[in-house]
Amino acid sequence: MTDYPQLSIRVPVEFKARLNALSAVTGLAQWRVIVEAINCFFQDLPATDRALVDGLSERLLRAADA
């Protein structure tokens, strides 16, 4: 986990409270809750949008490695 890039975001106070509560109730780290939420959002996209996201994220990863 320490090898992961760091991300800072601003969220409304009620969402920060919900993230804290989700983490406490599930026993998952806050970063894991966010990753799971992004995965759920991604899976709910239409197939064409998922393909676009996959292609763009692959290009961004390659550019980061260069």
C-alpha positions as CSV (number, residue, x, y, z in Angstrom):
1,M,0.0,0.0,0.0
2,T,2.8,2.4,0.7
3,D,3.8,2.0,-3.0
4,Y,0.5,3.3,-4.1
5,P,0.3,6.9,-5.3
6,Q,-1.4,9.3,-2.9
7,L,-4.6,11.1,-3.8
8,S,-6.2,14.1,-2.0
9,I,-9.8,15.0,-2.6
10,R,-12.3,17.4,-1.0
11,V,-15.7,15.9,-0.2
12,P,-18.7,17.3,1.6
13,V,-18.6,16.7,5.4
14,E,-21.5,14.2,5.2
15,F,-19.6,12.0,2.7
16,K,-16.5,12.1,4.8
17,A,-18.6,11.0,7.8
18,R,-20.2,8.2,5.6
19,L,-16.7,7.0,4.5
20,N,-15.6,6.9,8.1
21,A,-18.7,4.9,9.1
22,L,-18.4,2.5,6.1
23,S,-14.8,1.9,7.1
24,A,-15.7,1.3,10.7
25,V,-18.6,-1.0,10.0
26,T,-17.0,-3.1,7.2
27,G,-13.5,-3.1,8.7
28,L,-12.1,-2.0,5.4
29,A,-9.5,0.7,5.1
30,Q,-10.9,4.0,3.7
31,W,-8.8,3.6,0.5
32,R,-10.4,0.1,0.0
33,V,-13.9,1.5,0.3
34,I,-13.1,4.1,-2.3
35,V,-11.6,1.6,-4.7
36,E,-14.6,-0.6,-4.3
37,A,-16.9,2.4,-5.0
38,I,-15.0,3.2,-8.2
39,N,-15.2,-0.4,-9.3
40,C,-18.9,-0.4,-8.8
41,F,-19.3,2.8,-10.7
42,F,-17.2,1.5,-13.5
43,Q,-19.2,-1.8,-13.7
44,D,-22.4,0.2,-14.0
45,L,-21.2,2.1,-17.1
46,P,-22.4,1.0,-20.5
47,A,-19.9,-1.4,-22.2
48,T,-18.8,1.3,-24.7
49,D,-17.9,3.7,-21.8
50,R,-16.1,0.9,-20.0
51,A,-14.0,0.3,-23.1
52,L,-13.2,4.0,-23.4
53,V,-12.2,4.1,-19.7
54,D,-10.0,1.0,-20.1
55,G,-8.3,2.4,-23.2
56,L,-7.6,5.8,-21.6
57,S,-6.4,4.3,-18.3
58,E,-4.0,2.0,-20.2
59,R,-2.6,5.0,-22.1
60,L,-2.2,7.0,-18.9
61,L,-0.4,4.1,-17.2
62,R,2.0,3.7,-20.1
63,A,2.7,7.5,-20.1
64,A,3.4,7.3,-16.3
65,D,5.9,4.5,-16.9
66,A,7.7,6.4,-19.6
